[in-house]
Amino acid sequence: MSVIPYQVTEEDKRRFQEDGYWISPKLLDDDTIARLREAHERIWNSKYDGFGLPMHHFTMPANPHALRKFDNGWWINDEVHSVVTDRNLGHMAAELLNEDSIRLWHDQVIYKPGTNGQETSAGNVGWHQDYGYWRVSSTTNMVTVWIALQDTDLNNGGMMTILGSHKWGAVEGSDTFFEQDMGKLRAKFATRDWVEEPCILKAGQASFHHALTFHGSGTNYSSDPRLSVVAHLMPGDTYFREVRQRHDNLKLLGARPQPGMRFDREEYFPTLYTR
Ligand SMILES: O=C(O)CCC(=O)C(=O)O
């Protein structure tokens, strides 16, 4: 199982640099998509591959419309492991970020239940910047690869990005993934041109968004869950920047992490690609 290779073009890079996101061609074949959909099933039923433990203990939310999210699925699922550490994914990220090597920062396995037309904000992902959570990272030059495991648009709760918002820098208080009042967040952050761009993806396509690009998502009105696997990727030489905010990845540097330490322990931050 692997990601279908694609050579990022100058035009793709220009789009990414200008818009803060880029939508890839289909990167997974149908068999891989089916296996990742099964991987979801296994993960939500606490069926784990290998002998490791999950990074966090996942408990099923009480609200059936709530978003389910699992960090570092690659630790306990072979299919997720294979995709989020794939060299071809790393190559595309290296091209878009203009970096020589790419490592995995962490992954996410995300399940947004369908509401069958019901109006609820329980599955919303609030407008946020990924770097709002990643301030311990020495660089903002990071990218999120959001891979759709079904055709995805606004009807089934697809993501939206704010065009060009990666040029706004790291905005204070942008760690708002879990806030679900999109209007309130828009009022807070829309101090500049706020253009919402839907990420419309066929199954197996991915959107690549810059760590500073504002994004979020609304209700999945369909009757099926919206499934995705997400890889957050960083340059190979990223290190711990001293800052008040904490991040779980600091634990992976040892008991007493020091600013300047690189996130380069291969067993936690695997290299996807080196030029
Ligand atoms: O799945 C979503 O709707 C949002 C996911 C997200 O915020 C991300 O992958 O960075």
The ligand as an SDF file (V2000), in Angstrom:
LIG
                    3D

 10  9  0  0  0  0  0  0  0  0999 V2000
  -11.2990   17.5180    9.7440 O   0  0  0  0  0  0  0  0  0  0  0  0
  -11.5610   18.7130    9.8040 C   0  0  0  0  0  0  0  0  0  0  0  0
  -12.6530   19.1590    9.4890 O   0  0  0  0  0  0  0  0  0  0  0  0
  -10.4950   19.6890   10.2200 C   0  0  0  0  0  0  0  0  0  0  0  0
   -9.1910   19.0250   10.4150 C   0  0  0  0  0  0  0  0  0  0  0  0
   -8.0940   19.9660   10.7400 C   0  0  0  0  0  0  0  0  0  0  0  0
   -8.2750   20.9720   11.3470 O   0  0  0  0  0  0  0  0  0  0  0  0
   -6.7530   19.6380   10.3080 C   0  0  0  0  0  0  0  0  0  0  0  0
   -6.5520   18.5530    9.7490 O   0  0  0  0  0  0  0  0  0  0  0  0
   -5.8290   20.4550   10.4800 O   0  0  0  0  0  0  0  0  0  0  0  0
  1  2  2  0
  2  3  1  0
  2  4  1  0
  4  5  1  0
  5  6  1  0
  6  7  2  0
  6  8  1  0
  8  9  2  0
  8 10  1  0
M  END
$$$$
